[in-house]
Amino acid sequence: MARAPVTCTTCELHAEAVFRVEGMDCNEEVVILERRLKPLAGMEAVSADVIRQRLHVKYDAARLTTSAMVDAVGQTGMRMWLEHEEPRSTGSDVKWRQRLMLLSGLTLVAGGWASLAGVGPVAVPLLAVSALSGAVYPVRRAITAVRTRTIDINVLMVIAVAGAMILRDWLEAASVVFLFAVAQWLEIRTLDRARQAIRSLLDLSPRQALVLRGGAEILVPVEEIRAAEQVIVRPGEKVAVDGEVMAGISDVNEAPITGESLPVTKQPGDEVFAGTINGRGALDLRVMRVGRDTRLAHVIHLVEEAQSKRAPVQAFVDRFARIYTPAVIALAAGVAILPPLLDAADPASWLYRALVLLVIACPCALVISTPVSIVSALSAAARHGVLVKGGVYLERLAAARVVAFDKTGTLTSGALSVRDIVPVGVASQKEVLRRRPPVEARSEHPIGHAIIARATELGVDIPAVTSFSALPGRGAEGDVAGRRVIVGNRTLFDARGIVVPADFDARPSAAGTGVTLAFVAVDRLMLGAIALADTVRPAARETIDLLRANGVEHVVMLTGDHAGSAAQVAAAVGVDETRAGLLPGEKHAAIESLRARGPVVMVGDGINDAPALAAADVGIAMGAAASDVALETADVALLSAELLKLPYAIRLARATVRNVRTNVVLSLVLKAAFLVLAVAGVATLWMAVLADTGATVIVVANALRLLRSR
């Protein structure tokens, strides 16, 4: 999401800006940028995202302008522009680079043939032209790096090529330069594939919409649409805003946001999200949210934040890289100087070995191996309706050994329906039903929705409630027509000393399996209870079986419901353990006790289960597409209520951790092998180039496989 500079009218104009940076492909370029930008007067903070080539800066707008920053970056050989602006064309620069690479390659082939044919006077000039033409851009970048007191791959490469020329190994020098240019081109192209996959998330919402203004339908840019306006979505079009359906019925494909495979029928009163795709019917929407306030923009913002959160393995890799490069450069210096001093060995031979060491001193493949895997996984998950808040939670998900589920709305559909109304004493069914809905009208709990729906269906009038108070995990209370009405579960009634008849639980309507009882009392006198039934989600048992297949050792159901209802659901879905009658605080304690078995994942709705979600190693909120609270509080959000996304998320997390480890091991093994081969005098300069930049291409390509996860 583009973010324009923020300004204010105080004496210090604190501002922020997000830039795109062309040429920032490795951490060495980040160091160059930071050393060039941080000394600028008014610069406050700089943070870089190599994968997406973005630079986020905080600065004092009274002392520094964005154009001054752009000019400063231009002096490094890279290009920068504000993310919400279009960059100036650089076709000529790209063409010149391609021409020089082509010239280097052609003269290398011609010079190599002349060298093999023994025509030395012709071979040397051709190879010199090949080396010099291919070195134009690395030399430019090396000069910039040296000016900022940085040693990057370009500096190391220029030193190595210069050394080869001094040793009069013209074929080696030309080969190294050309291979370096080709490898960098491949590396950039491979990274661009990762960037394009990530960018596709940002292109889900159209830039224009058809708005009804002054009785006419006009096409308006999204940023100019205002809340409460009427937007018309024609069949097959993408929705540009979040809105409420005013007229029309259509099936809407919500897969771009929730990952749901089946379209959802939308009719008047339903909410539609930006980025979703309309089906065959036309819809008239009342605009609720536009631009950065839409659910899609919120999700994208959270994905962007997630990509900036470093996983523990990434922090380790970065610390290792800071030690590795200076250590290898010191080793190269020792290899060039010490052996000739100690035993009068051939100085040229040891100098060549030192040059090979310099080429492999750059840790680019190692540094890029972790973030590109994590970003690919985060992007793949978001495309399938799983929002992971950062790499750290991917690592924790991969380590999960225990999964705890809330019952209502998680393992069950949450679509409760009233099965029966059970009065006590002289109270009638209508009186019981009339007293409960006023208090439930203020509640977001599925029980409340089901009771209100039945009251509306039967035409029962619902009086107003005052002095409302929610009692999390137990119920609610309020004043209705001057009398105190208490509604809730058995735990609440026992705590308040409200007498429940001894034979009540034995009544057929109240004793059925899978029944949830919602008690009603007026002025501390029980009127009766409403019996509700829920249905187990069809995919619940399959989900739990898949979790076990993916390494989860213990599955628990935590619920505030009574033991009978909990036991029926537990038997249907096949959990290993059930804990019923729990208050929110007791769910928190249950999660803490489950930690003895290993890392714990808690799955709930993100609101009632907030304490348990916070206590778990990873808190997962289900069906969070329409819930700001769930999106903000959970570590992972399943944007639809599809349970099978949970084993997918764990499988993806484990695949990501394997991918990261593979990339790190591959990078380290290649570096270690060439360190040994270089010191032994076996490795050549061109082999070192292939090992270094080739390793980068390999680890990035390996990471991109995560984008294909399903």
C-alpha positions in Angstrom: 0.0 0.0 0.0 1.4 3.3 -1.0 1.8 5.8 1.8 2.3 9.5 1.0 4.4 11.7 3.2 2.6 12.9 6.4 3.0 16.5 7.3 2.0 18.8 10.2 2.0 22.4 11.0 4.3 22.4 14.1 7.8 23.7 14.2 9.1 20.1 13.7 7.3 18.5 10.8 7.7 14.8 11.6 6.9 12.9 8.5 7.1 9.4 7.1 7.5 8.2 3.5 7.7 4.8 1.7 9.9 4.5 -1.4 10.6 1.9 -4.0 14.3 1.3 -4.6 15.6 -0.2 -7.8 18.9 -2.0 -7.4 18.4 -2.9 -3.7 18.8 -6.7 -4.0 21.0 -7.6 -1.0 21.9 -6.5 2.4 25.1 -4.9 1.1 23.0 -2.4 -0.8 20.9 -1.7 2.4 24.1 -0.8 4.2 25.1 1.6 1.4 21.7 3.2 1.5 21.7 3.6 5.2 25.2 5.1 5.3 24.2 7.6 2.6 20.9 8.6 4.0 21.4 8.6 7.8 23.9 11.5 7.8 21.3 13.8 6.0 20.1 16.6 8.3 16.6 15.8 9.4 16.8 12.1 8.8 15.3 10.2 11.8 15.0 6.5 10.9 15.5 4.2 7.9 14.3 0.7 7.5 14.5 -1.5 4.4 12.6 -4.4 2.9 15.0 -6.1 0.5 12.5 -8.6 -0.8 10.0 -6.0 -2.0 12.6 -3.2 -2.6 10.9 -0.8 -0.2 12.5 1.8 2.0 10.5 3.3 4.9 11.9 6.6 6.3 11.0 8.9 9.1 12.3 12.5 8.8 11.8 16.1 9.8 10.1 17.7 6.8 11.2 21.2 7.9 14.9 20.2 7.3 14.7 17.4 4.7 12.7 16.8 1.5 11.9 13.6 -0.3 13.6 14.9 -3.5 16.8 15.4 -1.5 16.7 11.7 -0.4 16.0 10.6 -4.0 19.0 12.6 -5.2 21.2 11.1 -2.4 20.2 7.6 -3.4 20.9 8.3 -7.0 24.5 9.0 -6.1 24.8 5.3 -5.0 23.9 4.0 -8.5 20.5 2.9 -7.3 17.2 4.7 -8.1 14.5 5.6 -5.6 11.0 7.1 -5.9 7.9 7.5 -3.7 5.9 4.3 -3.8 2.7 6.1 -4.8 4.4 7.8 -7.8 5.4 6.3 -11.1 9.1 6.0 -11.7 10.9 7.8 -14.5 11.6 5.6 -17.5 15.1 3.9 -17.3 14.9 2.0 -20.6 18.1 3.4 -21.9 20.1 2.4 -18.8 18.7 -1.1 -19.0 19.5 -1.3 -22.7 23.1 -0.1 -22.1 23.6 -2.7 -19.4 22.3 -5.5 -21.8 24.5 -4.2 -24.6 27.6 -4.2 -22.4 26.8 -7.8 -21.2 26.3 -8.9 -24.9 29.6 -7.2 -25.9 31.4 -8.9 -23.0 30.0 -12.3 -23.9 30.8 -12.0 -27.7 34.4 -10.8 -27.1 34.9 -13.5 -24.5 33.9 -16.2 -27.0 36.1 -14.7 -29.7 39.0 -14.2 -27.3 38.7 -17.7 -25.9 38.7 -19.2 -29.4 41.8 -17.1 -30.3 43.5 -18.2 -27.0 42.9 -21.8 -27.8 44.1 -21.3 -31.3 47.3 -19.9 -30.0 46.8 -16.4 -31.5 47.9 -14.5 -28.4 48.2 -11.0 -29.9 44.5 -11.2 -30.9 43.2 -13.0 -27.8 44.6 -10.6 -25.2 42.9 -7.4 -26.6 39.6 -9.2 -27.1 39.6 -10.7 -23.6 40.6 -7.2 -22.2 37.6 -5.7 -23.9 35.4 -8.4 -22.5 36.6 -7.9 -19.0 36.4 -4.1 -19.2 33.0 -3.9 -20.8 31.5 -6.3 -18.4 33.1 -4.5 -15.4 31.5 -1.1 -16.1 28.5 -1.5 -13.8 30.3 -3.5 -11.0 33.0 -0.8 -10.9 30.4 2.0 -10.6 28.7 0.2 -7.7 32.1 -0.7 -6.1 33.2 3.0 -6.1 29.9 3.9 -4.4 30.4 1.2 -1.8 34.0 2.3 -1.0 32.8 5.9 -0.6 30.3 4.8 2.0 33.0 2.6 3.7 31.3 -0.6 2.7 32.7 -3.9 1.3 30.1 -5.5 -0.9 30.2 -8.2 -3.7 31.0 -5.6 -6.3 34.1 -4.4 -4.4 35.2 -8.0 -3.9 34.6 -8.8 -7.6 36.5 -5.8 -8.9 39.5 -6.6 -6.7 39.4 -10.3 -7.9 39.2 -9.3 -11.6 42.0 -6.7 -11.1 44.1 -9.3 -9.5 43.5 -11.7 -12.3 44.6 -9.0 -14.8 47.8 -8.3 -12.8 48.5 -12.0 -13.0 47.9 -11.7 -16.8 45.2 -14.4 -16.6 43.0 -12.5 -19.2 40.7 -15.5 -19.9 40.0 -15.9 -16.2 39.3 -12.2 -15.7 36.9 -12.0 -18.7 35.1 -15.2 -17.7 34.6 -14.1 -14.2 33.2 -10.7 -15.2 30.8 -12.2 -17.8 29.6 -15.0 -15.5 29.1 -12.4 -12.7 26.9 -10.3 -15.0 24.8 -13.3 -16.1 24.4 -14.6 -12.5 23.3 -11.2 -11.2 20.8 -10.9 -14.0 19.4 -14.4 -13.1 19.4 -13.4 -9.5 17.4 -10.3 -10.2 15.0 -12.1 -12.4 14.4 -14.8 -9.8 13.8 -12.2 -7.0 11.4 -10.3 -9.3 9.3 -13.5 -9.5 9.0 -13.4 -5.7 8.2 -9.6 -5.7 5.6 -10.1 -8.4 3.9 -12.8 -6.4 3.8 -10.5 -3.3 2.6 -7.5 -5.4 -0.3 -9.5 -6.7 -1.9 -9.2 -3.3 -2.0 -5.4 -3.8 -3.8 -5.6 -7.1 -6.9 -7.4 -5.9 -9.1 -4.2 -5.7 -10.0 -2.2 -8.8 -9.0 1.4 -9.1 -12.5 2.7 -10.2 -16.1 2.0 -9.4 -19.5 2.9 -10.9 -21.1 5.5 -8.5 -24.7 6.8 -8.7 -24.5 10.6 -8.5 -27.2 13.1 -9.4 -29.3 10.3 -10.9 -26.4 9.3 -13.3 -24.0 6.4 -13.2 -20.4 7.7 -13.4 -17.1 6.0 -13.2 -15.2 7.4 -10.2 -11.6 6.7 -8.9 -11.8 4.7 -5.7 -10.0 7.4 -3.7 -12.7 9.9 -4.6 -15.6 7.7 -3.4 -17.2 8.8 -0.1 -18.9 6.8 2.6 -22.7 6.4 2.3 -22.6 6.8 -1.5 -24.2 4.2 -3.8 -22.0 2.0 -5.8 -23.2 -0.3 -8.6 -21.4 -3.6 -9.1 -22.3 -5.2 -12.4 -22.1 -9.0 -13.0 -18.5 -10.3 -13.2 -16.9 -7.2 -11.8 -14.6 -6.9 -8.8 -16.0 -5.0 -5.8 -14.0 -1.8 -5.2 -15.3 -0.9 -1.7 -16.7 -2.4 1.5 -20.4 -1.9 1.4 -23.9 -3.1 2.5 -26.1 -4.6 -0.2 -29.1 -2.3 -0.8 -30.7 -4.1 -3.7 -30.0 -7.1 -5.8 -29.0 -10.8 -5.1 -25.8 -12.4 -6.4 -23.3 -15.0 -5.6 -20.0 -13.4 -4.6 -16.6 -15.1 -4.8 -14.8 -14.1 -1.6 -11.7 -16.3 -2.3 -9.4 -13.3 -2.8 -9.9 -12.4 0.9 -11.0 -15.6 2.7 -9.7 -18.3 0.4 -13.3 -19.8 0.4 -13.7 -22.0 -2.7 -17.5 -21.6 -3.0 -19.2 -18.3 -3.7 -21.4 -16.8 -1.0 -24.9 -15.6 -1.8 -25.4 -11.9 -1.0 -28.7 -10.1 -0.6 -30.0 -6.9 0.9 -28.5 -6.3 4.4 -25.4 -8.4 3.8 -21.9 -7.0 3.7 -19.6 -7.2 0.7 -15.8 -6.7 0.8 -13.5 -4.9 -1.6 -11.5 -7.3 -3.8 -14.2 -9.9 -4.0 -15.7 -10.8 -7.3 -19.4 -10.5 -8.2 -21.3 -13.3 -9.8 -24.2 -13.2 -12.3 -26.4 -10.7 -10.5 -26.0 -6.9 -10.2 -25.6 -5.4 -6.7 -26.4 -1.9 -5.4 -24.1 -1.1 -2.4 -24.1 1.5 0.2 -20.5 2.4 0.8 -19.2 1.6 4.3 -15.4 1.8 3.9 -13.1 2.9 1.1 -9.4 2.9 0.3 -7.2 2.1 3.3 -10.2 1.5 5.6 -11.5 -1.6 3.7 -11.1 -5.1 5.0 -8.8 -5.9 2.1 -6.5 -2.9 2.9 -6.5 -3.9 6.5 -5.4 -7.5 5.6 -2.7 -6.2 3.2 -1.4 -3.8 5.9 -1.1 -6.7 8.4 0.6 -8.9 5.7 3.1 -6.0 5.2 3.7 -5.7 8.9 4.1 -9.5 9.1 6.8 -9.4 6.5 8.8 -6.9 8.5 8.8 -9.0 11.7 11.9 -11.1 11.8 11.8 -14.8 12.7 14.4 -16.0 15.2 16.3 -18.0 12.5 16.6 -14.8 10.4 18.2 -12.9 13.3 20.7 -15.8 13.7 21.6 -15.7 10.0 22.1 -11.9 10.1 24.4 -12.2 13.1 26.4 -14.9 11.4 26.7 -12.9 8.2 28.2 -9.9 10.1 31.0 -12.1 11.3 31.4 -14.2 8.2 32.5 -11.6 5.7 35.2 -9.9 7.8 36.5 -13.3 8.8 36.8 -14.5 5.2 38.5 -11.3 4.1 41.0 -11.7 6.9 41.6 -15.3 5.8 42.1 -14.1 2.2 44.7 -11.6 3.4 46.4 -14.3 5.4 46.5 -16.7 2.4 48.0 -14.0 0.1 50.7 -12.9 2.6 51.7 -15.6 5.0 52.6 -18.7 2.8 55.1 -16.7 0.6 56.7 -15.2 3.7 57.0 -18.6 5.5 58.3 -20.9 2.8 59.0 -18.7 -0.3 56.1 -20.3 -2.1 54.9 -19.0 -5.5 53.3 -15.6 -4.5 51.2 -15.5 -7.7 49.6 -18.9 -6.8 48.7 -17.8 -3.2 47.4 -14.4 -4.5 45.1 -16.2 -6.9 43.8 -18.4 -4.0 43.2 -15.2 -2.0 41.2 -13.7 -4.9 39.0 -16.8 -5.0 38.3 -16.4 -1.3 37.3 -12.8 -1.8 34.7 -13.7 -4.3 33.0 -16.1 -1.9 33.3 -13.7 1.1 29.9 -12.1 0.2 27.1 -13.8 2.3 24.3 -12.7 0.0 22.8 -16.2 -0.6 22.9 -16.9 3.1 21.3 -13.6 4.1 18.5 -13.8 1.5 17.7 -17.5 2.1 15.5 -16.9 5.2 13.4 -13.8 4.4 12.5 -14.9 0.9 11.2 -18.2 2.2 9.2 -16.5 5.0 7.7 -13.8 2.7 6.8 -16.5 0.1 5.0 -18.5 2.8 3.2 -15.4 4.2 2.0 -14.4 0.7 0.9 -18.0 -0.1 -1.0 -18.2 3.2 -2.7 -14.8 2.7 -3.9 -15.9 -0.8 -5.6 -18.9 0.8 -7.3 -16.9 3.5 -4.7 -17.5 6.3 -3.2 -14.4 7.8 0.0 -15.1 9.7 1.3 -12.0 11.7 5.0 -12.8 11.1 7.8 -15.3 10.6 8.0 -15.9 14.4 4.5 -17.4 14.4 5.3 -19.6 11.4 8.2 -21.1 13.4 5.9 -21.6 16.4 3.2 -23.2 14.3 5.7 -25.6 12.9 6.7 -26.6 16.4 3.0 -27.1 17.6 2.4 -30.3 19.6 -0.9 -29.4 21.2 -4.0 -27.8 19.7 -6.8 -26.5 21.8 -10.2 -25.7 20.3 -13.1 -23.6 21.6 -16.4 -25.5 21.0 -19.2 -23.1 19.9 -18.5 -21.5 16.6 -15.2 -23.3 16.1 -15.7 -27.1 16.2 -19.5 -26.5 15.8 -21.1 -24.2 13.3 -22.2 -21.7 15.9 -25.5 -21.5 14.1 -27.6 -22.4 17.2 -31.3 -22.9 16.9 -34.0 -23.0 19.6 -35.1 -26.6 20.2 -37.5 -26.0 23.0 -38.6 -23.6 25.8 -38.8 -25.1 29.2 -40.7 -23.0 31.8 -40.6 -23.5 35.6 -43.7 -23.2 37.8 -46.5 -21.1 36.5 -44.4 -19.3 33.9 -45.4 -19.8 30.2 -43.1 -20.4 27.3 -44.0 -17.0 25.9 -43.0 -15.3 29.2 -39.7 -17.1 29.2 -39.0 -16.1 25.6 -40.2 -12.5 26.2 -37.8 -11.9 29.1 -34.5 -13.1 27.5 -34.3 -11.3 24.1 -34.1 -7.8 25.5 -30.8 -8.7 27.3 -29.5 -10.8 24.4 -30.1 -7.9 22.0 -26.9 -6.3 23.4 -24.9 -9.5 23.1 -22.8 -10.8 20.2 -22.9 -14.4 21.4 -24.4 -17.0 19.0 -26.9 -18.0 21.7 -28.3 -14.5 21.8 -28.7 -14.4 18.0 -30.6 -17.7 18.0 -33.0 -16.6 20.8 -33.7 -13.3 19.1 -34.4 -15.0 15.8 -37.0 -17.3 17.4 -38.6 -14.4 19.3 -38.9 -12.5 16.0 -40.2 -15.5 14.2 -43.0 -15.9 16.8 -43.8 -12.2 16.8 -42.9 -11.8 20.5 -42.5 -8.1 21.4 -39.0 -7.2 22.7 -39.0 -4.4 25.3 -36.1 -2.1 25.9 -33.3 -3.0 28.4 -31.3 -0.6 30.7 -28.4 -1.0 33.0 -27.0 -3.8 30.8 -23.9 -5.7 32.0 -22.1 -8.5 30.2 -20.7 -11.4 32.3 -18.1 -13.0 30.0 -18.3 -16.8 30.0 -21.4 -16.8 32.1 -24.2 -14.6 30.6 -25.6 -11.1 31.0 -28.1 -9.1 33.0 -30.1 -5.9 32.7 -33.3 -4.1 33.8 -36.4 -4.9 31.7 -39.7 -3.0 32.5 -38.4 -2.2 35.9 -37.4 -5.8 36.8 -33.9 -7.3 37.0 -33.4 -10.0 34.4 -30.5 -12.4 34.6 -29.7 -14.7 31.7 -26.9 -17.2 31.5 -25.6 -20.7 32.2 -25.8 -22.9 35.2 -22.5 -21.6 36.6 -23.9 -18.1 36.8 -27.2 -19.2 38.5 -25.3 -21.2 41.1 -23.0 -18.2 41.8 -26.0 -15.9 42.2 -27.9 -18.4 44.4 -30.8 -18.7 42.0 -32.5 -22.0 42.7 -32.9 -24.5 39.8 -35.5 -27.2 40.4 -33.8 -30.5 41.4 -35.6 -32.4 38.6 -34.9 -29.8 35.9 -32.0 -31.6 34.3 -34.0 -34.8 34.0 -36.7 -33.2 31.8 -36.5 -34.6 28.2 -36.1 -31.2 26.5 -33.2 -30.2 28.9 -31.4 -33.6 29.0 -30.9 -34.2 25.3 -27.4 -34.7 24.1 -25.9 -31.7 22.4 -28.3 -29.4 24.1 -27.2 -26.0 25.4 -29.4 -24.5 28.2 -29.9 -20.8 28.4 -31.4 -20.0 31.9 -33.7 -17.1 32.5 -34.5 -15.5 35.9 -36.4 -12.4 37.0 -35.6 -10.7 40.3 -33.5 -13.8 41.3 -36.5 -16.2 40.6 -36.0 -18.7 37.8 -38.6 -18.5 35.0 -37.2 -21.4 32.9 -34.6 -22.1 30.3 -34.3 -22.2 26.5 -32.8 -25.3 25.0 -30.6 -24.7 22.0 -28.9 -27.2 19.7 -25.8 -26.7 17.6 -24.3 -28.8 14.8 -20.8 -30.1 14.5 -18.9 -28.7 11.5 -18.7 -31.3 8.7 -14.9 -30.9 8.4 -14.2 -31.0 12.2 -13.2 -34.7 12.4 -11.2 -34.6 9.2 -9.4 -31.5 10.5 -8.4 -33.2 13.7 -7.2 -36.3 11.8 -5.1 -34.1 9.5 -3.6 -32.3 12.5 -2.5 -35.6 13.9 -1.0 -36.6 10.5 1.0 -33.4 10.6 2.6 -34.0 14.0 0.1 -32.7 16.5 0.1 -35.1 19.5 -2.8 -33.9 21.6 -6.1 -32.2 20.7 -8.2 -30.6 23.4 -11.6 -29.0 23.5 -12.2 -26.1 25.9 -15.7 -24.9 26.5 -17.8 -22.9 28.9 -20.8 -25.2 28.0 -22.0 -28.0 30.3 -20.4 -31.4 30.3 -23.2 -33.3 28.5 -23.2 -31.0 25.4 -19.3 -31.0 25.4 -19.2 -34.8 25.6 -21.5 -35.2 22.6 -19.4 -32.8 20.4 -16.1 -34.4 21.6 -17.3 -37.9 20.6 -18.3 -36.6 17.2 -15.0 -34.9 16.3 -12.6 -37.2 18.1 -10.6 -34.9 20.4 -8.3 -36.5 23.0 -9.5 -34.4 26.0 -12.4 -32.3 26.9 -12.6 -29.6 29.6 -16.2 -28.2 30.1 -17.8 -25.5 32.2 -14.8 -23.2 31.9 -14.8 -19.4 32.4 -12.4 -17.3 30.3 -9.9 -17.2 33.1 -10.1 -20.9 33.5 -9.4 -21.4 29.7 -6.3 -19.3 30.2 -5.2 -21.5 33.1 -5.9 -24.6 31.0 -3.7 -23.4 28.2 -0.9 -22.8 30.7 -1.2 -26.3 32.1 -1.2 -27.8 28.5 2.2 -26.3 27.9 3.8 -29.3 29.8 3.0 -31.3 26.7 4.8 -28.9 24.2 4.0 -25.7 22.3 0.2 -25.0 22.3 -2.0 -23.5 19.6 -5.4 -22.1 20.7 -8.2 -21.8 18.1 -11.2 -19.6 19.0 -13.3 -16.6 17.8 -10.8 -13.9 18.9 -13.2 -12.2 21.3 -14.6 -14.4 24.0 -11.5 -16.5 23.9 -9.0 -13.6 24.1 -7.3 -14.7 27.4 -6.7 -18.2 26.1 -5.5 -16.9 22.7 -3.1 -14.6 24.5 -1.8 -17.4 26.7 -1.1 -19.8 23.8 2.1 -20.0 21.9 0.0 -19.2 18.8 -3.5 -17.8 19.0 -5.7 -18.5 16.0 -8.9 -16.6 15.3 -11.5 -18.2 13.0 -13.8 -16.5 10.6 -12.0 -13.1 11.1 -12.8 -11.5 7.7 -15.4 -9.3 9.4 -13.9 -8.9 12.8 -11.4 -6.1 13.6 -10.9 -7.5 17.1 -10.0 -11.0 15.8 -7.6 -9.6 13.2 -5.8 -7.5 15.8 -5.6 -9.9 18.8 -4.8 -13.2 17.1 -1.3 -14.3 16.0 -2.9 -16.1 13.0 -6.4 -15.3 11.5 -8.3 -17.8 9.4 -10.3 -15.3 7.3 -13.1 -17.7 6.7 -14.7 -20.3 9.0 -13.2 -23.2 7.1 -11.6 -25.5 9.7 -9.4 -27.3 7.0 -7.3 -24.1 6.7 -5.8 -24.9 10.1 -4.0 -28.1 9.1 -3.0 -26.3 5.9 -1.5 -23.5 8.0 0.5 -26.0 10.1 1.6 -27.9 7.1 2.8 -24.7 5.4 4.6 -23.6 8.5 6.5 -26.9 8.7 7.3 -26.7 5.0 8.6 -23.2 5.5 10.9 -24.2 8.3 12.2 -27.1 6.3 12.7 -24.7 3.3 14.6 -22.2 5.5 16.8 -24.9 7.0 17.5 -26.3 3.5 18.5 -22.9 2.2 20.7 -22.1 5.2 22.4 -25.5 5.1 22.9 -25.3 1.3 24.4 -21.8 1.6 26.7 -22.7 4.4 27.8 -26.0 2.8 28.6 -24.3 -0.5 30.6 -21.5 1.3 32.5 -24.0 3.4 33.3 -26.3 0.4 34.7 -23.4 -1.6 36.6 -22.1 1.4 38.4 -25.4 1.5 38.8 -25.7 -2.2 40.1 -22.1 -2.5 42.8 -22.6 0.2 43.7 -25.9 -1.4 44.1 -24.2 -4.8 41.5 -26.3 -6.5 38.7 -23.7 -7.0 39.0 -21.1 -9.8 37.6 -17.6 -9.9 34.8 -18.5 -12.3 33.8 -21.5 -10.1 33.6 -19.2 -7.1 31.3 -16.8 -9.0 29.0 -19.6 -9.9 29.1 -20.9 -6.3 28.3 -17.4 -4.9 25.6 -16.0 -7.2 24.4 -19.4 -8.3 23.7 -20.2 -4.6 21.5 -17.1 -4.4 19.5 -18.1 -7.4 19.1 -21.7 -6.0 17.8 -20.6 -2.6 15.4 -18.0 -4.0 14.0 -20.6 -6.5 13.7 -23.1 -3.7 11.8 -20.5 -1.6 9.4 -19.7 -4.4 8.1 -23.3 -4.3 6.2 -22.2 -1.2 4.1 -19.9 -3.3 2.6 -23.0 -4.9 1.4 -24.5 -1.6 -2.2 -25.5 -1.5 
